[in-house]
Amino acid sequence: MEIRTKEHERLEENYSEKKDWLKWGPYLSERQWGTVREDYSSNGDAWGYFTHDHARSRAYRWGEDGIAGISDRYCNICFGITLWNGKDSILKERLFGLTGPEGNHGEDVKELYYYLENTPSHSYMKHLYKYPQEEFPYDKIVEENRKRGLNEREYKILDTDAFKGDKYFNVETEYAKADNEDLLIKITIENVAKTQADLHLLPTLWIRNYWSFVGIKEKPFIKKQTANGMDYVAVKNIYVGSYNLYFEEADFLFFTKNETNEEAVYLRKNDHPYKKDLFHTSLVNDNVSLPTSIEEGTKFAPVYKLNFQGGETKTIKLRLSAQEHSQPFDEQFEEIFNRRIEECNEFYNAITNGSTNERKAIQRQAYSGLLWTKQYYNYDVETWLEGDSDVSIPPVERLSGRNSNWKTLRNHDIMSMPDKWEYPWYASWDSAFHCISLAKIDPEFAKNQLILFTREWYMAPNGQIPAYEWSFSDVNPPVQAWAAMKVYKIDKEQKGVGDIKFLKRILNKLALNFTWWVNRLDSSNNNIFEGGFLGLDNIGVFDRSYGVPGNGKLEQVDGTSWMALYCLSMLEISLEISLQDNSYEDMTIKYFGHFVFIAEALNNININSQGTWDEEEGFFYDKLTLPSGESTLIKVRSIAGLLSMAAVLNIKKEVIEKLPKFERSINWFKRYRKNTLKYPVIQSFVDGEDLLLSLVPQDRLLILMKSFLDEKEFLSDYGIRSLSKAHEKPYHISIENIDYSINYESGESTVHLFGGNSNWRGPIWMPINFLFIQALKEYQSHKMGSLSFEFPTGSGQKKELSEIILNLSERLINMFEKDSNGNRPINSNHPEKYKEAMFKDLILFYEYFDGDNGRGLGASHQTGWTSLVANLIDDIS
C-alpha cells in the first residue's frame, strides 16, 4: 500500500518536475581540503598539498566546505555557520581532523556533531555541533596521536579536556523550506556550562569561486541592501539566480572576497586586502575595520557578539529567499517551522517500523544522516589533468599519474557520500549499499544514483565503473546489480508496481561492466577471478592492490564470489523484465549459463588441479600460483571465503512456467550437463518446484555454516566478524622465502597495510553482515529454509534459518541500543559521557565495529552504509 504524506507529495512534485524541491539541500562538503581534486602537487600528496591550515586562506577549485552547510545543487551559492569562542587561534569555519600520515589511525574527524533530522526533500533539517568554550586542542590532538603506536587507541576529542565541566556550546542549526527557493534558518545556541561565556556567531554566505580559474561572463556578488529600516544582502549568480539573505540585526556586517590570500599561502603580494581569510584575521586580531569598510563582495556574514549566562539559550534567525520579504521574521516564520517539523514527524512515523520508540529513533537518525551526507561532487578529470589557467597549471607528472587514463570522467552531480569528512568522495560499492537504505525514504533518488554510475560520463568506454578518486581504476566489488534488484523490490513494495524501465536501463549498461569484469579479471579464462583490491583493504596477508609476491597469480574466492553474485543478480533482473518483455529472455539464459560455469570452477577438485575448497579444513581459500606452476592455498579464514555463501538465488516455479525459453535451457542443462558435475551447483532440481541456484553446494554450505555460526570463529555478540577469531594465533605463509602473516584484531588495525586506517582483520562491517542476512533469506525462501543448524556452533541447540536470521539482525541492532545500564555498545570508548542528558540520545553511525565489544571504529559519521541498520529494524518488525 502506497504511503501518502505531505513529504511524499513534495517528492512527487519534484520528480514530476512540477517544482524543484531539491534545488537546495545539504550539499556542502565537510572537507574539501586534502582531496585529490584540490591536489596540484607533483607527487600526488593530496593531504600535504592542500592542508586544513591553508583551507581558510586558499580558494577551492572544485567545491566548498563548511559546518552544517547548505548549497544549491551545483554549489554556486553556499551557506554555513562560523563560530569563535575568543580563545581559538582560528575561526571555526570547518571541521578539523587528522590527515592520513599525521598519526595513529589518521584520516579521522576530531569533532562532535550529529545529524538529527532531515527529510528527502530537505524541507526540514536539523544539525547539532558541540563547540568547546576553551581553546580547541588542535595541537594536542595531533601530537598525542603522533606519539601513539598502532597498538594504542586513537586519541579523540572526548579524550581531551575540551568538554571538561560541560564548558561547551550546543549549536543547533535548523532549516525549513517555506517553498522550494525560500529557506528559513534558525541557529539556536545553548551555553551548557553553569558559568558565563562569550561567543561570536557568523552565519556565512559565500559564492564558489569560478572567476579565478575559468572566468565567468558576469561576476557574481553579494551586496548590502536596506529597505523598511532593515539591512539585508542581495546575492546574484548567473548560474543560480538572485536571492536575498535576511538576518536579524547584527553587531557588524562583514564583507570580503572568496579569493586566495596570495601572501599567506605563497608569500606573494596581494592585489587587494579583501581575501578569503579576512574574517579570521579581523576577529583574531581584534580589528574589524577592513571587513566593515565595504558593502559588497563574494563572502558575507552578519557578526553576532553573544554573551551567555550559565545555561542560557539564544536564537538567531535568517532567511535565504528568491522572494522579497518586507517582514521576513513575522509570525509565519515560526508557523512554517512548526509545520515542517510536524510533517517531518508524520513522514518518519509513516515509514519507520521499529518495534520500539528506541528503534524508531535509531532509524530516524540513520536516515537523517544518510540524507545529510548527500554532497555536490565535481571532478572533470581531463580539465584537472591539464589545468585551467596560470593559477592552476599542474606539474607535467600529472599527465601520466593518478587517474590519467580517466579523461572521459566528468562528475558534476549530487552524490550519496560514505561520510562527508573522511570520505567526501564516492566509492562505487559504498554507494550501492547506500541506495538500499535510500530506497526506503526516496526510491527515485536511489534509482537515479545507481543509474548515474553507468552513464557515459562516469563509466569508462571499456565498461569499468570508477572506484573512487584516489584511484578510479581500483576494483570495487560489483554489487550494483544486486543493489538495483533490492531497490527495485523496495520501490515495488511501496508503490505496488515495479519500475521495469529502471531495470532495463540498469541491465543494459551493467552488461558492459559485466563483460569488462570477465575480460579483465579472469586471466586464465577458467572462471576463477583474481579481483585485486576488492574493497576489503588489509584482509589478506599482503596488499592485493599491488599485485602478488613473486609475480604470482592469486585466484580469489571473494573475487569469484562477487562475480557469481553479479551473475545471479543479472539473471534475477533479466527474469523480472522477461515476465513483461520476453525479448529479454535470451539474457536469462546467458547469465544462467555463466553462473553454472563459475560455480563449477570454484568447486572443482580433480587430479590435475587443486581448487579453492580445502576438504580437510572445510573452507574456501585463495589459491596462489607462482610462475613455476607451483600452487598453494593461502589458508586465511576470513569473510573472503564466506562470501561464497552470498551467491544464491531461488527462482520461483511460477516464474519458470511463464518463461518457456528459460525453462528449455534448464532442461537442456538437466539432460546434458548436470550429471557430469562432481559438485552440482543446482541445489534443487525437481520439475514443478522452485529452482535454487547456489555457488556453494548444500554439503559444503552445512560445513561453512559451522564456522559462520561459531563464536570461537566468526560469530560475535554483535554480528559476523571479518576474520576468524581462530587467528588469534597468527597465520604465517612463506612466499619465496619472505614471511607473510595475519592475525585476528578485533578493533583498529595494528599494521600499516593499506594505510592502516581501517581494518578487515576481525571487526564487524555492516554491509557484509547485511549481505549475509539477505543470502540466508534467499535460502529460507526455498524448502532448504526448513534446514536447522546448531546455533551457536557447539551449543547443542538447533535453530531454523528464520530464527538465525532474526538473531543475527538483533545482534547488529543491539550495537546501537541502550542496554539496562543505559549504555550503547557503539559508545564503549566513552560510555559515561554518553549517559549524560546532553548525549544520551545522540547516535553515531561508525564505519565498522569492534569484533568483541561492538565499539564504534573508523569514520564516525559513515551513515552511508551503516544506515543499513534501519533496513534490518524494518525487516524484523
Sequence and secondary structure as in RCSB ss.txt:
>XXXX:A:sequence
MEIRTKEHERLEENYSEKKDWLKWGPYLSERQWGTVREDYSSNGDAWGYFTHDHARSRAYRWGEDGIAGISDRYC
NICFGITLWNGKDSILKERLFGLTGPEGNHGEDVKELYYYLENTPSHSYMKHLYKYPQEEFPYDKIVEENRKRGL
NEREYKILDTDAFKGDKYFNVETEYAKADNEDLLIKITIENVAKTQADLHLLPTLWIRNYWSFVGIKEKPFIKKQ
TANGMDYVAVKNIYVGSYNLYFEEADFLFFTKNETNEEAVYLRKNDHPYKKDLFHTSLVNDNVSLPTSIEEGTKF
APVYKLNFQGGETKTIKLRLSAQEHSQPFDEQFEEIFNRRIEECNEFYNAITNGSTNERKAIQRQAYSGLLWTKQ
YYNYDVETWLEGDSDVSIPPVERLSGRNSNWKTLRNHDIMSMPDKWEYPWYASWDSAFHCISLAKIDPEFAKNQL
ILFTREWYMAPNGQIPAYEWSFSDVNPPVQAWAAMKVYKIDKEQKGVGDIKFLKRILNKLALNFTWWVNRLDSSN
NNIFEGGFLGLDNIGVFDRSYGVPGNGKLEQVDGTSWMALYCLSMLEISLEISLQDNSYEDMTIKYFGHFVFIAE
ALNNININSQGTWDEEEGFFYDKLTLPSGESTLIKVRSIAGLLSMAAVLNIKKEVIEKLPKFERSINWFKRYRKN
TLKYPVIQSFVDGEDLLLSLVPQDRLLILMKSFLDEKEFLSDYGIRSLSKAHEKPYHISIENIDYSINYESGEST
VHLFGGNSNWRGPIWMPINFLFIQALKEYQSHKMGSLSFEFPTGSGQKKELSEIILNLSERLINMFEKDSNGNRP
INSNHPEKYKEAMFKDLILFYEYFDGDNGRGLGASHQTGWTSLVANLIDDIS
>XXXX:A:secstr
     HHHHHHHHHHTTSS TTSEES  BS  TTSSTT   SS  HHHHS HHHHTTS  SS  B EEEEEETTS
SEEEEEEEE SSSSS B S  EE GGGSTT SEE  EEEEEEE TT SEEEEEEEEESS   HHHHHHHHHH  T
TS    GGGSSTTGGG EEEEEEEEEEEETTEEEEEEEEEE SSS EEEEEEEEEEE   TTTT  SS  EEEEE
EETTEEEEEEEETTTEEEEEEE   SEEEEE S   HHHHHS   S S  TTHHHHHHHTT  TTTTS SEESEE
EEEEEEEE TT EEEEEEEEESS  SSTTSHHHHHHHHHHHHHHHHHHHHH   SSHHHHHHHHHHHHHHHHTEE
EEEEEHHHHHH SSGGG   GGGGGSTTTT TT EEEEEEE SBTTTB S  HHHHHHHHHHHHHH HHHHHHHH
HHTTSTTTS TTS     TT TTS     HHHHHHHHHHHHHHHHSS  HHHHHHHHHHHHHHHHHHHHHS TTS
SS      TT TT SSS GGG  GGG EEE HHHHHHHHHHHHHHHHHHHHHHTT GGGHHHHHHHHHHHHHHHH
HHH   SS   SEETTTTEE EEEE TTS EEEE   BHHHHGGGG EEEE HHHHHH HHHHHHHHHHHHHTGG
G SS SEEE  TTS EEEESS HHHHHHHHHHHT TTTTEETTEEBSB GGGGS EEEEETTEEEEE   SSS S
S GGGSSS  SS B HHHHHHHHHHHHHHHTSGGGG EEESSTTS  EEEHHHHHHHHHHHHHHTTS  TTS  G
GGTTSTTGGGSTTTTT   B SEE TTT  EES TB HHHHTHHHHHHHHH 
